[in-house]
């Protein structure tokens, strides 16, 4: 397998992404930011669900 083919393999890309997201400061920041956004969206959805439920009761 040539070096060029190795660069396009899925395993190579996944290893590189894993390294980037876990070992570099920019990658860790991106992971933390994505998790914060996900938690914020979940909290908003739960809050809206409770608000709709309470409005529907009355």
mmJSON file of the N, C-alpha and C atoms, coordinates in Angstrom:
{"data_MODEL":{"atom_site":{
"group_PDB":["ATOM","ATOM","ATOM","ATOM","ATOM","ATOM","ATOM","ATOM","ATOM","ATOM","ATOM","ATOM","ATOM","ATOM","ATOM","ATOM","ATOM","ATOM","ATOM","ATOM","ATOM","ATOM","ATOM","ATOM","ATOM","ATOM","ATOM","ATOM","ATOM","ATOM","ATOM","ATOM","ATOM","ATOM","ATOM","ATOM","ATOM","ATOM","ATOM","ATOM","ATOM","ATOM","ATOM","ATOM","ATOM","ATOM","ATOM","ATOM","ATOM","ATOM","ATOM","ATOM","ATOM","ATOM","ATOM","ATOM","ATOM","ATOM","ATOM","ATOM","ATOM","ATOM","ATOM","ATOM","ATOM","ATOM","ATOM","ATOM","ATOM","ATOM","ATOM","ATOM","ATOM","ATOM","ATOM","ATOM","ATOM","ATOM","ATOM","ATOM","ATOM","ATOM","ATOM","ATOM","ATOM","ATOM","ATOM","ATOM","ATOM","ATOM","ATOM","ATOM","ATOM","ATOM","ATOM","ATOM","ATOM","ATOM","ATOM","ATOM","ATOM","ATOM","ATOM","ATOM","ATOM","ATOM","ATOM","ATOM","ATOM","ATOM","ATOM","ATOM","ATOM","ATOM","ATOM","ATOM","ATOM","ATOM","ATOM","ATOM","ATOM","ATOM","ATOM","ATOM","ATOM","ATOM","ATOM","ATOM","ATOM","ATOM","ATOM","ATOM","ATOM","ATOM","ATOM","ATOM","ATOM","ATOM","ATOM","ATOM","ATOM","ATOM","ATOM","ATOM","ATOM","ATOM","ATOM","ATOM","ATOM","ATOM","ATOM","ATOM","ATOM","ATOM","ATOM","ATOM","ATOM","ATOM","ATOM","ATOM","ATOM","ATOM","ATOM","ATOM","ATOM","ATOM","ATOM","ATOM","ATOM","ATOM","ATOM","ATOM","ATOM","ATOM"],
"id":[1,2,3,4,5,6,7,8,9,10,11,12,13,14,15,16,17,18,19,20,21,22,23,24,25,26,27,28,29,30,31,32,33,34,35,36,37,38,39,40,41,42,43,44,45,46,47,48,49,50,51,52,53,54,55,56,57,58,59,60,61,62,63,64,65,66,67,68,69,70,71,72,73,74,75,76,77,78,79,80,81,82,83,84,85,86,87,88,89,90,91,92,93,94,95,96,97,98,99,100,101,102,103,104,105,106,107,108,109,110,111,112,113,114,115,116,117,118,119,120,121,122,123,124,125,126,127,128,129,130,131,132,133,134,135,136,137,138,139,140,141,142,143,144,145,146,147,148,149,150,151,152,153,154,155,156,157,158,159,160,161,162,163,164,165,166,167,168,169,170,171,172,173,174],
"type_symbol":["N","C","C","N","C","C","N","C","C","N","C","C","N","C","C","N","C","C","N","C","C","N","C","C","N","C","C","N","C","C","N","C","C","N","C","C","N","C","C","N","C","C","N","C","C","N","C","C","N","C","C","N","C","C","N","C","C","N","C","C","N","C","C","N","C","C","N","C","C","N","C","C","N","C","C","N","C","C","N","C","C","N","C","C","N","C","C","N","C","C","N","C","C","N","C","C","N","C","C","N","C","C","N","C","C","N","C","C","N","C","C","N","C","C","N","C","C","N","C","C","N","C","C","N","C","C","N","C","C","N","C","C","N","C","C","N","C","C","N","C","C","N","C","C","N","C","C","N","C","C","N","C","C","N","C","C","N","C","C","N","C","C","N","C","C","N","C","C","N","C","C","N","C","C"],
"label_atom_id":["N","CA","C","N","CA","C","N","CA","C","N","CA","C","N","CA","C","N","CA","C","N","CA","C","N","CA","C","N","CA","C","N","CA","C","N","CA","C","N","CA","C","N","CA","C","N","CA","C","N","CA","C","N","CA","C","N","CA","C","N","CA","C","N","CA","C","N","CA","C","N","CA","C","N","CA","C","N","CA","C","N","CA","C","N","CA","C","N","CA","C","N","CA","C","N","CA","C","N","CA","C","N","CA","C","N","CA","C","N","CA","C","N","CA","C","N","CA","C","N","CA","C","N","CA","C","N","CA","C","N","CA","C","N","CA","C","N","CA","C","N","CA","C","N","CA","C","N","CA","C","N","CA","C","N","CA","C","N","CA","C","N","CA","C","N","CA","C","N","CA","C","N","CA","C","N","CA","C","N","CA","C","N","CA","C","N","CA","C","N","CA","C","N","CA","C","N","CA","C","N","CA","C"],
"label_alt_id":[null,null,null,null,null,null,null,null,null,null,null,null,null,null,null,null,null,null,null,null,null,null,null,null,null,null,null,null,null,null,null,null,null,null,null,null,null,null,null,null,null,null,null,null,null,null,null,null,null,null,null,null,null,null,null,null,null,null,null,null,null,null,null,null,null,null,null,null,null,null,null,null,null,null,null,null,null,null,null,null,null,null,null,null,null,null,null,null,null,null,null,null,null,null,null,null,null,null,null,null,null,null,null,null,null,null,null,null,null,null,null,null,null,null,null,null,null,null,null,null,null,null,null,null,null,null,null,null,null,null,null,null,null,null,null,null,null,null,null,null,null,null,null,null,null,null,null,null,null,null,null,null,null,null,null,null,null,null,null,null,null,null,null,null,null,null,null,null,null,null,null,null,null,null],
"label_comp_id":["UNK","UNK","UNK","UNK","UNK","UNK","UNK","UNK","UNK","UNK","UNK","UNK","UNK","UNK","UNK","UNK","UNK","UNK","UNK","UNK","UNK","UNK","UNK","UNK","UNK","UNK","UNK","UNK","UNK","UNK","UNK","UNK","UNK","UNK","UNK","UNK","UNK","UNK","UNK","UNK","UNK","UNK","UNK","UNK","UNK","UNK","UNK","UNK","UNK","UNK","UNK","UNK","UNK","UNK","UNK","UNK","UNK","UNK","UNK","UNK","UNK","UNK","UNK","UNK","UNK","UNK","UNK","UNK","UNK","UNK","UNK","UNK","UNK","UNK","UNK","UNK","UNK","UNK","UNK","UNK","UNK","UNK","UNK","UNK","UNK","UNK","UNK","UNK","UNK","UNK","UNK","UNK","UNK","UNK","UNK","UNK","UNK","UNK","UNK","UNK","UNK","UNK","UNK","UNK","UNK","UNK","UNK","UNK","UNK","UNK","UNK","UNK","UNK","UNK","UNK","UNK","UNK","UNK","UNK","UNK","UNK","UNK","UNK","UNK","UNK","UNK","UNK","UNK","UNK","UNK","UNK","UNK","UNK","UNK","UNK","UNK","UNK","UNK","UNK","UNK","UNK","UNK","UNK","UNK","UNK","UNK","UNK","UNK","UNK","UNK","UNK","UNK","UNK","UNK","UNK","UNK","UNK","UNK","UNK","UNK","UNK","UNK","UNK","UNK","UNK","UNK","UNK","UNK","UNK","UNK","UNK","UNK","UNK","UNK"],
"label_asym_id":["A","A","A","A","A","A","A","A","A","A","A","A","A","A","A","A","A","A","A","A","A","A","A","A","A","A","A","A","A","A","A","A","A","A","A","A","A","A","A","A","A","A","A","A","A","A","A","A","A","A","A","A","A","A","A","A","A","A","A","A","A","A","A","A","A","A","A","A","A","A","A","A","A","A","A","A","A","A","A","A","A","A","A","A","A","A","A","A","A","A","A","A","A","A","A","A","A","A","A","A","A","A","A","A","A","A","A","A","A","A","A","A","A","A","A","A","A","A","A","A","A","A","A","A","A","A","A","A","A","A","A","A","A","A","A","A","A","A","A","A","A","A","A","A","A","A","A","A","A","A","A","A","A","A","A","A","A","A","A","A","A","A","A","A","A","A","A","A","A","A","A","A","A","A"],
"label_entity_id":["1","1","1","1","1","1","1","1","1","1","1","1","1","1","1","1","1","1","1","1","1","1","1","1","1","1","1","1","1","1","1","1","1","1","1","1","1","1","1","1","1","1","1","1","1","1","1","1","1","1","1","1","1","1","1","1","1","1","1","1","1","1","1","1","1","1","1","1","1","1","1","1","1","1","1","1","1","1","1","1","1","1","1","1","1","1","1","1","1","1","1","1","1","1","1","1","1","1","1","1","1","1","1","1","1","1","1","1","1","1","1","1","1","1","1","1","1","1","1","1","1","1","1","1","1","1","1","1","1","1","1","1","1","1","1","1","1","1","1","1","1","1","1","1","1","1","1","1","1","1","1","1","1","1","1","1","1","1","1","1","1","1","1","1","1","1","1","1","1","1","1","1","1","1"],
"label_seq_id":[1,1,1,2,2,2,3,3,3,4,4,4,5,5,5,6,6,6,7,7,7,8,8,8,9,9,9,10,10,10,11,11,11,12,12,12,13,13,13,14,14,14,15,15,15,16,16,16,17,17,17,18,18,18,19,19,19,20,20,20,21,21,21,22,22,22,23,23,23,24,24,24,25,25,25,26,26,26,27,27,27,28,28,28,29,29,29,30,30,30,31,31,31,32,32,32,33,33,33,34,34,34,35,35,35,36,36,36,37,37,37,38,38,38,39,39,39,40,40,40,41,41,41,42,42,42,43,43,43,44,44,44,45,45,45,46,46,46,47,47,47,48,48,48,49,49,49,50,50,50,51,51,51,52,52,52,53,53,53,54,54,54,55,55,55,56,56,56,57,57,57,58,58,58],
"pdbx_PDB_ins_code":[null,null,null,null,null,null,null,null,null,null,null,null,null,null,null,null,null,null,null,null,null,null,null,null,null,null,null,null,null,null,null,null,null,null,null,null,null,null,null,null,null,null,null,null,null,null,null,null,null,null,null,null,null,null,null,null,null,null,null,null,null,null,null,null,null,null,null,null,null,null,null,null,null,null,null,null,null,null,null,null,null,null,null,null,null,null,null,null,null,null,null,null,null,null,null,null,null,null,null,null,null,null,null,null,null,null,null,null,null,null,null,null,null,null,null,null,null,null,null,null,null,null,null,null,null,null,null,null,null,null,null,null,null,null,null,null,null,null,null,null,null,null,null,null,null,null,null,null,null,null,null,null,null,null,null,null,null,null,null,null,null,null,null,null,null,null,null,null,null,null,null,null,null,null],
"Cartn_x":[0.854,0.0,0.9,0.64,1.466,1.028,1.872,1.582,0.351,0.157,-0.999,-2.298,-2.311,-3.51,-3.777,-2.726,-2.884,-3.531,-3.203,-3.761,-5.27,-5.807,-7.234,-8.013,-7.357,-8.064,-8.903,-10.006,-10.917,-10.264,-9.518,-8.87,-7.87,-7.113,-6.143,-6.853,-7.951,-8.698,-9.294,-9.838,-10.421,-9.363,-8.177,-7.092,-6.66,-6.586,-6.175,-7.214,-8.503,-9.565,-9.533,-9.361,-9.294,-8.127,-6.968,-5.799,-6.079,-6.654,-6.919,-7.867,-8.94,-9.957,-9.53,-8.58,-8.2,-6.853,-5.961,-4.598,-4.265,-4.971,-4.634,-5.557,-5.056,-5.876,-7.047,-6.84,-7.941,-9.02,-8.612,-9.569,-10.366,-9.687,-10.406,-11.38,-10.991,-11.895,-13.124,-12.932,-14.07,-15.004,-14.446,-15.281,-16.071,-15.4,-16.082,-17.186,-16.906,-17.9,-19.108,-18.872,-19.978,-20.821,-20.17,-20.921,-21.741,-21.175,-21.922,-23.148,-23.0,-24.133,-25.187,-24.758,-25.696,-26.466,-25.778,-26.441,-27.416,-27.03,-27.916,-29.184,-29.039,-30.207,-31.105,-30.525,-31.321,-32.082,-31.43,-32.102,-33.243,-33.019,-34.083,-35.264,-34.993,-36.073,-36.853,-36.161,-36.859,-37.691,-37.147,-37.885,-39.136,-39.003,-40.167,-41.186,-40.721,-41.631,-42.445,-41.792,-42.498,-43.461,-43.04,-43.91,-45.142,-44.963,-46.112,-47.025,-46.448,-47.247,-48.069,-47.441,-48.159,-49.238,-48.979,-49.987,-51.145,-50.867,-51.91,-52.835,-52.328,-53.133,-54.215,-53.869,-54.813,-55.886],
"Cartn_y":[-1.173,0.0,1.235,2.109,3.314,4.311,5.283,6.293,7.102,7.351,8.129,7.381,6.069,5.29,5.253,5.201,5.172,6.463,7.587,8.865,8.939,8.143,8.197,7.066,6.211,5.103,5.621,4.955,5.36,5.206,4.135,3.917,5.033,5.45,6.533,7.825,8.129,9.357,9.315,8.166,8.047,8.187,7.597,7.754,9.204,9.884,11.289,12.148,11.917,12.682,12.416,11.152,10.817,11.53,11.529,12.221,13.712,14.299,15.738,16.127,15.346,15.706,15.413,14.52,14.165,14.718,14.985,15.363,16.833,17.526,18.925,19.839,21.009,21.936,22.46,22.716,23.193,22.118,20.873,19.776,19.588,19.653,19.525,20.679,21.887,23.028,22.793,22.262,22.006,20.962,19.918,18.885,19.488,20.277,20.905,21.838,22.599,23.531,22.774,21.7,20.901,20.3,19.831,19.277,20.349,21.55,22.646,23.01,23.059,23.373,22.275,21.017,19.902,19.95,20.208,20.31,21.482,22.613,23.77,23.445,22.758,22.39,21.432,20.467,19.515,20.239,21.173,21.931,22.759,23.393,24.187,23.312,22.15,21.243,20.775,20.42,19.99,21.12,22.327,23.477,23.736,23.692,23.905,22.784,21.563,20.445,20.645,21.079,21.351,22.519,23.566,24.725,24.342,23.561,23.125,22.231,21.353,20.477,21.288,22.285,23.094,23.947,24.471,25.272,24.4,23.162,22.261,21.826,21.776,21.363,22.399,23.671,24.728,24.94],
"Cartn_z":[0.0,0.0,0.0,-0.913,-0.98,0.085,0.309,1.321,0.949,-0.361,-0.796,-0.501,-0.722,-0.427,1.075,1.868,3.32,3.814,3.191,3.61,3.412,2.498,2.222,2.886,3.642,4.275,5.447,5.686,6.753,8.125,8.319,9.616,9.915,8.909,9.099,9.478,8.793,9.083,10.487,10.878,12.215,13.301,13.081,14.056,14.154,13.018,13.025,13.745,13.481,14.145,15.65,16.047,17.476,18.14,17.481,18.024,18.147,17.1,17.095,18.223,18.395,19.385,20.821,21.032,22.396,22.833,21.907,22.283,22.06,21.177,20.909,21.702,22.055,22.84,22.023,20.746,19.905,19.764,19.605,19.491,20.773,21.921,23.202,23.394,22.96,23.047,22.187,20.978,20.095,20.683,21.276,21.906,23.059,23.895,25.035,24.549,23.506,22.976,22.418,21.687,21.144,22.266,23.32,24.452,25.159,25.303,25.923,25.093,23.781,22.903,23.002,23.015,23.12,24.437,25.537,26.842,26.85,26.27,26.198,25.412,24.286,23.479,24.25,24.951,25.733,26.837,27.529,28.589,28.011,26.866,26.238,25.839,25.273,24.872,26.091,27.162,28.377,28.975,28.989,29.504,28.667,27.343,26.487,26.649,26.843,27.056,28.33,29.395,30.653,30.476,29.78,29.566,28.759,27.72,26.911,27.74,28.548,29.394,30.394,31.031,32.017,31.359,30.186,29.482,29.008,28.691,28.206,29.343,30.573,31.719,32.01,31.919,32.303,31.292],
"occupancy":[1.0,1.0,1.0,1.0,1.0,1.0,1.0,1.0,1.0,1.0,1.0,1.0,1.0,1.0,1.0,1.0,1.0,1.0,1.0,1.0,1.0,1.0,1.0,1.0,1.0,1.0,1.0,1.0,1.0,1.0,1.0,1.0,1.0,1.0,1.0,1.0,1.0,1.0,1.0,1.0,1.0,1.0,1.0,1.0,1.0,1.0,1.0,1.0,1.0,1.0,1.0,1.0,1.0,1.0,1.0,1.0,1.0,1.0,1.0,1.0,1.0,1.0,1.0,1.0,1.0,1.0,1.0,1.0,1.0,1.0,1.0,1.0,1.0,1.0,1.0,1.0,1.0,1.0,1.0,1.0,1.0,1.0,1.0,1.0,1.0,1.0,1.0,1.0,1.0,1.0,1.0,1.0,1.0,1.0,1.0,1.0,1.0,1.0,1.0,1.0,1.0,1.0,1.0,1.0,1.0,1.0,1.0,1.0,1.0,1.0,1.0,1.0,1.0,1.0,1.0,1.0,1.0,1.0,1.0,1.0,1.0,1.0,1.0,1.0,1.0,1.0,1.0,1.0,1.0,1.0,1.0,1.0,1.0,1.0,1.0,1.0,1.0,1.0,1.0,1.0,1.0,1.0,1.0,1.0,1.0,1.0,1.0,1.0,1.0,1.0,1.0,1.0,1.0,1.0,1.0,1.0,1.0,1.0,1.0,1.0,1.0,1.0,1.0,1.0,1.0,1.0,1.0,1.0,1.0,1.0,1.0,1.0,1.0,1.0],
"B_iso_or_equiv":[0.0,0.0,0.0,0.0,0.0,0.0,0.0,0.0,0.0,0.0,0.0,0.0,0.0,0.0,0.0,0.0,0.0,0.0,0.0,0.0,0.0,0.0,0.0,0.0,0.0,0.0,0.0,0.0,0.0,0.0,0.0,0.0,0.0,0.0,0.0,0.0,0.0,0.0,0.0,0.0,0.0,0.0,0.0,0.0,0.0,0.0,0.0,0.0,0.0,0.0,0.0,0.0,0.0,0.0,0.0,0.0,0.0,0.0,0.0,0.0,0.0,0.0,0.0,0.0,0.0,0.0,0.0,0.0,0.0,0.0,0.0,0.0,0.0,0.0,0.0,0.0,0.0,0.0,0.0,0.0,0.0,0.0,0.0,0.0,0.0,0.0,0.0,0.0,0.0,0.0,0.0,0.0,0.0,0.0,0.0,0.0,0.0,0.0,0.0,0.0,0.0,0.0,0.0,0.0,0.0,0.0,0.0,0.0,0.0,0.0,0.0,0.0,0.0,0.0,0.0,0.0,0.0,0.0,0.0,0.0,0.0,0.0,0.0,0.0,0.0,0.0,0.0,0.0,0.0,0.0,0.0,0.0,0.0,0.0,0.0,0.0,0.0,0.0,0.0,0.0,0.0,0.0,0.0,0.0,0.0,0.0,0.0,0.0,0.0,0.0,0.0,0.0,0.0,0.0,0.0,0.0,0.0,0.0,0.0,0.0,0.0,0.0,0.0,0.0,0.0,0.0,0.0,0.0,0.0,0.0,0.0,0.0,0.0,0.0],
"pdbx_formal_charge":[null,null,null,null,null,null,null,null,null,null,null,null,null,null,null,null,null,null,null,null,null,null,null,null,null,null,null,null,null,null,null,null,null,null,null,null,null,null,null,null,null,null,null,null,null,null,null,null,null,null,null,null,null,null,null,null,null,null,null,null,null,null,null,null,null,null,null,null,null,null,null,null,null,null,null,null,null,null,null,null,null,null,null,null,null,null,null,null,null,null,null,null,null,null,null,null,null,null,null,null,null,null,null,null,null,null,null,null,null,null,null,null,null,null,null,null,null,null,null,null,null,null,null,null,null,null,null,null,null,null,null,null,null,null,null,null,null,null,null,null,null,null,null,null,null,null,null,null,null,null,null,null,null,null,null,null,null,null,null,null,null,null,null,null,null,null,null,null,null,null,null,null,null,null],
"auth_seq_id":[1,1,1,2,2,2,3,3,3,4,4,4,5,5,5,6,6,6,7,7,7,8,8,8,9,9,9,10,10,10,11,11,11,12,12,12,13,13,13,14,14,14,15,15,15,16,16,16,17,17,17,18,18,18,19,19,19,20,20,20,21,21,21,22,22,22,23,23,23,24,24,24,25,25,25,26,26,26,27,27,27,28,28,28,29,29,29,30,30,30,31,31,31,32,32,32,33,33,33,34,34,34,35,35,35,36,36,36,37,37,37,38,38,38,39,39,39,40,40,40,41,41,41,42,42,42,43,43,43,44,44,44,45,45,45,46,46,46,47,47,47,48,48,48,49,49,49,50,50,50,51,51,51,52,52,52,53,53,53,54,54,54,55,55,55,56,56,56,57,57,57,58,58,58],
"auth_comp_id":["UNK","UNK","UNK","UNK","UNK","UNK","UNK","UNK","UNK","UNK","UNK","UNK","UNK","UNK","UNK","UNK","UNK","UNK","UNK","UNK","UNK","UNK","UNK","UNK","UNK","UNK","UNK","UNK","UNK","UNK","UNK","UNK","UNK","UNK","UNK","UNK","UNK","UNK","UNK","UNK","UNK","UNK","UNK","UNK","UNK","UNK","UNK","UNK","UNK","UNK","UNK","UNK","UNK","UNK","UNK","UNK","UNK","UNK","UNK","UNK","UNK","UNK","UNK","UNK","UNK","UNK","UNK","UNK","UNK","UNK","UNK","UNK","UNK","UNK","UNK","UNK","UNK","UNK","UNK","UNK","UNK","UNK","UNK","UNK","UNK","UNK","UNK","UNK","UNK","UNK","UNK","UNK","UNK","UNK","UNK","UNK","UNK","UNK","UNK","UNK","UNK","UNK","UNK","UNK","UNK","UNK","UNK","UNK","UNK","UNK","UNK","UNK","UNK","UNK","UNK","UNK","UNK","UNK","UNK","UNK","UNK","UNK","UNK","UNK","UNK","UNK","UNK","UNK","UNK","UNK","UNK","UNK","UNK","UNK","UNK","UNK","UNK","UNK","UNK","UNK","UNK","UNK","UNK","UNK","UNK","UNK","UNK","UNK","UNK","UNK","UNK","UNK","UNK","UNK","UNK","UNK","UNK","UNK","UNK","UNK","UNK","UNK","UNK","UNK","UNK","UNK","UNK","UNK","UNK","UNK","UNK","UNK","UNK","UNK"],
"auth_asym_id":["A","A","A","A","A","A","A","A","A","A","A","A","A","A","A","A","A","A","A","A","A","A","A","A","A","A","A","A","A","A","A","A","A","A","A","A","A","A","A","A","A","A","A","A","A","A","A","A","A","A","A","A","A","A","A","A","A","A","A","A","A","A","A","A","A","A","A","A","A","A","A","A","A","A","A","A","A","A","A","A","A","A","A","A","A","A","A","A","A","A","A","A","A","A","A","A","A","A","A","A","A","A","A","A","A","A","A","A","A","A","A","A","A","A","A","A","A","A","A","A","A","A","A","A","A","A","A","A","A","A","A","A","A","A","A","A","A","A","A","A","A","A","A","A","A","A","A","A","A","A","A","A","A","A","A","A","A","A","A","A","A","A","A","A","A","A","A","A","A","A","A","A","A","A"],
"auth_atom_id":["N","CA","C","N","CA","C","N","CA","C","N","CA","C","N","CA","C","N","CA","C","N","CA","C","N","CA","C","N","CA","C","N","CA","C","N","CA","C","N","CA","C","N","CA","C","N","CA","C","N","CA","C","N","CA","C","N","CA","C","N","CA","C","N","CA","C","N","CA","C","N","CA","C","N","CA","C","N","CA","C","N","CA","C","N","CA","C","N","CA","C","N","CA","C","N","CA","C","N","CA","C","N","CA","C","N","CA","C","N","CA","C","N","CA","C","N","CA","C","N","CA","C","N","CA","C","N","CA","C","N","CA","C","N","CA","C","N","CA","C","N","CA","C","N","CA","C","N","CA","C","N","CA","C","N","CA","C","N","CA","C","N","CA","C","N","CA","C","N","CA","C","N","CA","C","N","CA","C","N","CA","C","N","CA","C","N","CA","C","N","CA","C","N","CA","C","N","CA","C","N","CA","C"],
"pdbx_PDB_model_num":[1,1,1,1,1,1,1,1,1,1,1,1,1,1,1,1,1,1,1,1,1,1,1,1,1,1,1,1,1,1,1,1,1,1,1,1,1,1,1,1,1,1,1,1,1,1,1,1,1,1,1,1,1,1,1,1,1,1,1,1,1,1,1,1,1,1,1,1,1,1,1,1,1,1,1,1,1,1,1,1,1,1,1,1,1,1,1,1,1,1,1,1,1,1,1,1,1,1,1,1,1,1,1,1,1,1,1,1,1,1,1,1,1,1,1,1,1,1,1,1,1,1,1,1,1,1,1,1,1,1,1,1,1,1,1,1,1,1,1,1,1,1,1,1,1,1,1,1,1,1,1,1,1,1,1,1,1,1,1,1,1,1,1,1,1,1,1,1,1,1,1,1,1,1]
}}}
